[in-house]
Amino acid sequence: MNPSEKIPQERRGPLLEATREFAHRLDELYGLYLDASTGFKANVAGIKERQEARVQQGASLAELDQLRFFYGRGDPNKPTSYVQHQTTQGQYKARNDVGGANYRLLSQTFIVFVFHLWDNEYRQNFAQLLGMKEAEELSLPILGDFRLLRNDILKHRGVLTEDKSRRLEVIDNLVVGQGITFSADDIEQLVRTIKASLDNMVLSATGIDPEFRKVWRLQ
């Protein structure tokens, strides 16, 4: 479809509604990211507070960091309880800290989920409403980048390969051979970029700007 061509009136409403729904589901995934990352910060603050109290009583922080930290089910004083997962207190702090493994895995999960949502639930419908014969005719560069990253996340243990790096069109702050990870600011910008792409898609097809990219008091 030529960007200057407008779709028939009867398809404009459904396109706007479908795009609004996709933007809403994108917001749900972003909300999950924000809730989880806020929880990571609380985890770090909580264990540091407990450790500091022990240090005040004479314990060594280095020794505390080597102690077990575990999740379990049931009263740990009873034989019916069991350990579900364990690590050390130091490792727990490290993975929950900003830039730690939890942030890396969370950002990778965001990439995978968002692309799945786009490619499996909405792209075909958008393409049909835009008058395209095949879903592959509809391309948004930012989501094309998500496809490339998803491949390395799922098939190369989350490490960016040279091939995928060369083909990225929008995302340019990742390093070949290193783990794919995004900061909180990066994720916010990715969400904004996707929403701006949706706005441009709808605007080209209908002449209407849905302004999904806009945030209250922040344009």
Stockholm file with secondary structure:
# STOCKHOLM 1.0

chainA/1-219         MNPSEKIPQERRGPLLEATREFAHRLDELYGLYLDASTGFKANVAGIKERQEARVQQGASLAELDQLRFFYGRGDPNKPTSYVQHQTTQGQYKARNDVGGANYRLLSQTFIVFVFHLWDNEYRQNFAQLLGMKEAEELSLPILGDFRLLRNDILKHRGVLTEDKSRRLEVIDNLVVGQGITFSADDIEQLVRTIKASLDNMVLSATGIDPEFRKVWRLQ
#=GR chainA/1-219 SS CCTTCCCCHHHHHHHHHHHHHHHHHHHHHHHHHHHHHHHHHHHHHHHHHHHHHHHHTTCCHHHHHHSEEEEEESCTTSTTCEEEEEEEHHHHHHHHSTTSHHHHHHHHHHHHHHHHHIIIIIHHHHHHHTTCSSGGGCCCHHHHHHHHHHHHHHHSTTBCCHHHHHHCSSCCCCCTTSBCCCCHHHHHHHHHHHHHHHHHHHHHHHSCCCCTTCBTTBC
#=GC SS_cons         CCTTCCCCHHHHHHHHHHHHHHHHHHHHHHHHHHHHHHHHHHHHHHHHHHHHHHHHTTCCHHHHHHSEEEEEESCTTSTTCEEEEEEEHHHHHHHHSTTSHHHHHHHHHHHHHHHHHIIIIIHHHHHHHTTCSSGGGCCCHHHHHHHHHHHHHHHSTTBCCHHHHHHCSSCCCCCTTSBCCCCHHHHHHHHHHHHHHHHHHHHHHHSCCCCTTCBTTBC
//
